[in-house]
């Protein structure tokens, strides 16, 4: 099992087991939802009807099997000092940004099939999504979810709640002011060093 380290600013992807999980999900879906109606049609229908139903169904299954590794490779997550970003999609790209100061909850979920493949999903919720069953972002394929959960929650704790004005977190200076203050300190130190 490969453990992914979560470094600030570096991208990370789901573990390779996530691809196997997607294939297993496809096989289970075919067994449970497709075969019960497809097998009787192929066996008891005339040949033209069996071909008209069987060939497109098989084509869809092959297409999904081809799509799975492409989708797995398209998924990219990144932690920055201010937000969690994600990107995924083969033909239609989706991207998202979740600022730490909007995150209210970070949960770990793991179903039986995920447990079999030894990974979890980290569900990040924001104030706008708290009343809904879905999360703002689901980070799939994480081998060490507690480490990621703790890293995100540490950023949430240090960022603080959002001010009522909707701008910067309460008590936090604007980023430009911090940079300007650091420049002033640097100039002061350089001037003292020259003496």
C-alpha positions as CSV (number, residue, x, y, z in Angstrom):
1,X,0.0,0.0,0.0
2,X,1.4,3.4,-1.0
3,X,1.0,6.2,1.5
4,X,0.8,9.7,-0.1
5,X,2.3,12.6,1.7
6,X,0.3,15.8,1.6
7,X,2.7,18.7,1.1
8,X,1.5,22.2,0.7
9,X,1.4,23.3,-2.9
10,X,2.1,19.9,-4.4
11,X,-0.6,17.9,-6.3
12,X,-1.6,14.5,-5.2
13,X,-3.8,11.9,-6.8
14,X,-5.9,9.0,-5.6
15,X,-4.1,5.8,-4.8
16,X,-3.9,3.1,-7.6
17,X,-6.4,1.0,-5.7
18,X,-9.0,3.6,-6.6
19,X,-8.9,2.5,-10.2
20,X,-9.4,-1.2,-9.1
21,X,-12.3,0.0,-7.0
22,X,-13.9,1.6,-10.1
23,X,-13.4,-1.6,-12.1
24,X,-14.9,-3.7,-9.3
25,X,-17.9,-1.2,-9.1
26,X,-18.4,-1.7,-12.9
27,X,-18.4,-5.5,-12.6
28,X,-20.8,-5.4,-9.7
29,X,-23.1,-3.0,-11.6
30,X,-23.1,-5.3,-14.6
31,X,-23.8,-8.4,-12.5
32,X,-26.6,-6.7,-10.5
33,X,-28.3,-4.3,-12.9
34,X,-27.5,-5.6,-16.5
35,X,-27.2,-9.4,-16.5
36,X,-30.6,-10.1,-14.9
37,X,-32.4,-8.5,-17.9
38,X,-29.8,-9.0,-20.7
39,X,-29.4,-12.8,-20.3
40,X,-33.1,-13.6,-20.8
41,X,-33.3,-11.2,-23.8
42,X,-30.3,-12.9,-25.4
43,X,-31.5,-16.4,-24.7
44,X,-35.2,-16.1,-25.4
45,X,-35.4,-13.4,-28.1
46,X,-34.9,-13.8,-31.9
47,X,-31.3,-13.2,-33.1
48,X,-31.9,-9.7,-34.5
49,X,-33.5,-8.5,-31.2
50,X,-30.7,-10.1,-29.1
51,X,-28.1,-8.4,-31.3
52,X,-29.9,-5.1,-31.2
53,X,-29.9,-5.1,-27.4
54,X,-26.7,-7.0,-26.7
55,X,-24.2,-5.2,-28.9
56,X,-25.0,-1.7,-27.7
57,X,-25.0,-2.9,-24.1
58,X,-21.6,-4.5,-24.6
59,X,-20.3,-1.4,-26.3
60,X,-21.4,0.7,-23.3
61,X,-19.6,-1.6,-20.9
62,X,-16.4,-1.6,-22.9
63,X,-16.6,2.2,-23.2
64,X,-16.9,2.6,-19.4
65,X,-14.0,0.1,-18.9
66,X,-11.9,2.3,-21.3
67,X,-13.0,5.5,-19.5
68,X,-12.0,4.3,-16.0
69,X,-8.2,4.7,-16.2
70,X,-8.6,8.0,-18.1
71,X,-10.8,9.3,-15.3
72,X,-8.5,8.1,-12.6
73,X,-5.5,9.9,-14.3
74,X,-7.5,13.1,-14.6
75,X,-8.1,13.5,-10.8
76,X,-5.8,16.0,-9.1
77,X,-6.0,17.5,-5.6
78,X,-3.9,20.2,-4.0
79,X,-3.6,21.8,-0.6
80,X,-2.4,25.3,-0.5
81,X,-2.0,27.6,2.5
82,X,-5.5,29.1,1.9
83,X,-7.6,26.4,0.1
84,X,-8.2,22.9,-1.1
85,X,-8.4,22.7,-4.9
86,X,-9.5,19.8,-7.1
87,X,-9.7,18.9,-10.8
88,X,-11.2,16.0,-12.6
89,X,-12.9,14.9,-15.8
90,X,-11.9,13.2,-19.1
91,X,-14.0,15.1,-21.7
92,X,-15.6,17.7,-19.4
93,X,-13.1,19.1,-17.0
94,X,-14.4,20.2,-13.6
95,X,-12.4,22.2,-11.1
96,X,-13.2,23.6,-7.7
97,X,-11.7,25.6,-4.9
98,X,-12.8,25.3,-1.2
99,X,-11.2,28.0,1.0
100,X,-10.3,26.8,4.5
101,X,-12.2,29.7,6.1
102,X,-15.4,28.3,4.7
103,X,-14.9,24.6,5.8
104,X,-17.1,23.5,8.7
105,X,-16.5,19.8,8.7
106,X,-14.1,17.1,7.4
107,X,-15.4,13.5,7.5
108,X,-13.9,10.2,6.5
109,X,-16.1,7.6,4.8
110,X,-15.2,4.1,3.8
111,X,-17.7,1.5,2.5
112,X,-17.1,-2.3,2.4
113,X,-15.6,-2.2,-1.1
114,X,-13.3,0.7,-0.2
115,X,-12.2,-1.2,2.9
116,X,-11.4,-4.2,0.7
117,X,-9.2,-2.0,-1.5
118,X,-7.6,-0.2,1.6
119,X,-8.5,3.4,1.0
120,X,-11.1,6.0,2.1
121,X,-12.8,9.1,1.0
122,X,-12.4,12.4,2.8
123,X,-15.6,14.5,2.6
124,X,-15.1,18.3,3.0
125,X,-18.2,20.3,3.9
126,X,-18.8,24.0,4.0
127,X,-21.5,26.2,5.6
128,X,-23.5,26.2,2.4
129,X,-23.4,22.4,2.1
130,X,-23.9,21.4,5.8
131,X,-27.6,20.9,5.5
132,X,-27.3,18.8,2.4
133,X,-26.3,15.1,2.2
134,X,-23.5,15.8,-0.3
135,X,-20.2,17.4,0.5
136,X,-18.6,20.4,-1.2
137,X,-15.7,18.2,-2.2
138,X,-15.0,14.4,-1.9
139,X,-11.4,13.6,-2.0
140,X,-11.4,9.9,-3.2
141,X,-8.7,7.3,-3.0
142,X,-6.8,8.4,0.2
143,X,-4.8,5.6,1.9
144,X,-4.1,7.7,5.1
145,X,-7.3,9.7,5.5
146,X,-6.6,10.7,9.1
147,X,-3.4,12.5,8.1
148,X,-5.3,14.5,5.4
149,X,-8.2,15.2,7.7
150,X,-5.9,16.5,10.4
151,X,-3.9,18.7,8.0
152,X,-7.0,20.3,6.6
153,X,-8.5,20.8,10.1
154,X,-5.3,22.5,11.3
155,X,-5.6,25.0,8.4
156,X,-9.3,25.5,9.3
157,X,-8.4,26.1,12.9
158,X,-5.7,28.6,12.1
159,X,-7.7,30.4,9.5
160,X,-10.6,31.2,11.8
161,X,-14.2,32.0,11.1
162,X,-15.2,34.3,8.3
163,X,-16.1,37.8,9.3
164,X,-19.7,39.0,9.0
165,X,-18.6,41.2,6.1
166,X,-17.6,38.2,4.1
167,X,-14.0,39.3,3.6
168,X,-11.0,38.2,5.5
169,X,-11.2,36.0,8.6
170,X,-11.8,37.9,11.9
171,X,-8.6,39.3,13.3
172,X,-6.5,38.4,10.3
173,X,-4.8,41.2,8.4
174,X,-5.1,41.4,4.7
175,X,-2.4,39.5,2.8
176,X,-1.0,42.7,1.2
177,X,-0.6,44.2,4.6
178,X,1.4,41.2,5.8
179,X,3.7,41.3,2.8
180,X,4.3,45.0,3.3
181,X,5.1,44.5,7.0
182,X,7.6,41.7,6.1
183,X,9.2,44.0,3.6
184,X,9.5,46.8,6.2
185,X,11.1,44.3,8.6
186,X,13.6,43.2,5.9
187,X,14.5,46.8,5.1
188,X,15.1,47.5,8.8
189,X,17.3,44.5,9.3
190,X,19.3,45.3,6.1
191,X,19.8,48.9,7.3
192,X,21.1,47.7,10.7
193,X,23.4,45.2,9.1
194,X,25.0,47.9,6.9
195,X,26.0,49.9,10.0
